[in-house]
Every structure is written in C-alpha cells, then in structure tokens.
Amino acid sequence: MSIDEQRVREFAYQIWESEGKPAGQEDRHWEMARKLAEAEAVGQQLPTTPKPRRISKPKAVTLAEAEAQVEQAATKPALLKKPRTPRSKA
C-alpha cells in the first residue's frame, strides 16, 4: 500500500465519520478523499517563495512645488499636543 493510498484511506475515513457514518456513500467519500490527497500532494511539491514587495516610487515634485512646501511649512506654527489630564487618586 503506497503512502498516497494510505492518505486517501485516512481522508475517506475522516469524511465518513464527519458525516455521521452513513451507509452507501463509499464511492463519494473515496472520490472526495482522493481529491484532497492530490491537492495535499501538489501543495507539498510547490516551492513557497514569498511574493516580491512592491516599492512605490516617490512622487515627482517640481522645484517650484518643493519651494512652496518648504515655505508653507516654515510659516505654519508647530502643533503641540494637549497635555494629558492627571489621573485622580482614588
């Protein structure tokens, strides 16, 4: 008995049990188990290589836009966080 056939038997038994052990469904269970075993075997053979990360390119900015951004940042006041209120001592 090959490893694949043993795995199909295990899957078929699990399917049979999960469905409440019905009689007369052997062919259907066996077919479902065979498909599961094939999918498992294919999944083990495929190399798992991570997808390459996409690196976004910086947005192109003209010299005039860059100067405007710098000027705008210099004229805006710095935003300060509001201090937290102290916790009450209970």
N, C-alpha and C positions, 0 to 999 in steps of 0.2 A: 504494500500500500504506500503510495507516494505521499509526501508532505502535503501537496495540494489537495489530494483526495481526502486526507485526514481533516484538513481545514474545512473542506466543503461539508464533511460529515458533522463537524462541530457547529458550523453555522446552521445547517439544516436542523440539528437538534435544538439549538437555541431558538430558532424561529418556531419550531413545533411547540416547544414549551411556552413561548411567549403568547402563542395563540390559543392556549388552553388545551393542548394535546388533542387536536381534532383528528378523527379518522378519515382516511381517504384523500388527504392533501399532500401525500408524499412527493408526487411529481412537482407540484407547485413549490413546495418548500425546497426541494433539491435544486430546482432551477434558480430560485432566489439565492440560495446559498452559493451556487456555482458563480453567479454574477458578483456576489460580494467577495468571494475568494479571488476572482480575476481582478477586480478593482483594487483589492488589497495588494496583490502581487505587482500590478502596474505601478501603484503608488510607491512601493518599496524600491522599484527599479529606477524611477526618475530621480535625477540629482536635484537636490533642493538648493538652488542658488538664489540668493536674495536679489530682488529687483534693484537695479541701479537707482540711486536717488536723483531726482531732478533738481538741478541747481538753477534757480532763477537768475536771470541776468539783471544787473542793476539798470534802472530806468535811465535812459539818456536824458541829460539836462543840459540846456544851453548855458552859456556863460552868463547871459542876462538873467536867466531864471535863478541860477545859483547865487548871483549877487543880490537879487531881490530876496531870496530866502534868508541869506545872512543878515541883510539889513532889517528884515522883518523880525528875526529872532533877537537882534540887538535892541530893538525898540520895545519889545514886549517885556513887561515885568515878569520876573521869575515867580512861578506859582509855588506857594508854600502850603504845606499840609496843615490842616487844623489840628492842634494838639488834642490828644485823647483826654476825655474827662477821667479824673481819678476814680477808682473803684471805691465804693463805700465799704467801710469796715463794719461787718455785721457780726 
